[in-house]
Amino acid sequence: MHKPDFETISPDTGHSYKFAYFDKSSPNTNKVKWHYHPEVELVYINTGVGKRQVGTHLSNYQDGDLILIGSYLPHTGFTKGFEENQKEIVIQFKPDTFYNALQNFEELKLIHQLLELSKKGIVFEGPIKEDIGLRMEGLQYESRIDALLTFVKILYDLAKEKDKKILNAEGYAFISSPNENKRLKTIFNYIRDHFMEPIALEDISAIVFMTPQSFCRFFKKSTNKTFTVFLNEYRINHATKLLSETDGDIKTICYESGFNNLSNFFRNFRKITQLTPNAYRDQILESIQN
């Protein structure tokens, strides 16, 4: 059984935030598991494809990513292995660091609204992605005061940006009880490690010491989704990644995504993506060629 992770982030000496840079020669190997932390996290990935799991939202990114993850919002890491010339820049900070300023300065109230919205997870698209990424990378070369001013301007520009997507628009009911937090993260870690296999309700409820009936009520209350719906979404999200990144045939992808027959796979794929697997792959190829 995998223990859930509460990540402790050590402060960056001399700054109000922590800056980290990762690439092929210095990869980030620390954040693969489902985890959460009090700090708000801004992540920029300049290129490549990967997986997002933020709250109960499951999706893939195709051309890099710029994502803002709020305080205590659970998520997994975004890059397992780096491609050539791919880089990941991460900024983490405690929201209360800026609380008084955000409340008292009229010009900064937009940032306060952004941080509140970030509790649901925000993905930014369009030209701002690369622009913010370059400014994030440049922070390491600036003096402390200039870096702070640049950082505040980054948050301000993100707050004004219209081209963004809320990942958990329906909200994410992350439970306040420590025992229930641990239980939910144990469930997510188990799904991540076993989604390619059949997962019986009796087995997954047993790992958190619940009856199947109690487990179903707990999961629905915590995620606003039934366990079956969440598991199918997780498997289809994995299938879309395989369809876009590999040349594997549909039958192979079906079984590698945890489905035991093609008809069930096709039915769930169409229900979740509104496309057949073949049409999805064609759409991805067309977008790459264009």
Buried (B, 14 or more C-beta within 10 A) or exposed (E): EBEBBBBEBEBBEEBBBBBBBBBEEEBBEEBBBBBBBBBBBBBBBBBBBBBBBBBBBBBBBBBBBBBBBBBBBBBBBBBEEBEEEBBBBBBBBBBEBBEEEBEEEEEBEBBBEBBEBBBBBBBBBEEBBBBBBEBBBEBEEBEEEEBBEBBBEBBBBBBEBEEBEBBBEEEBBBBEEEEBBBBBBBBBBBBBEBBEEEBEBEEBBEBBEBEBEEBBEBBBEBBBBEBEBBBBBBBBBBBBBBBBBEEBEBEEBBEBBBBEEEEEBBEBBBEBBEBEBEEBBEBBEEEEEE
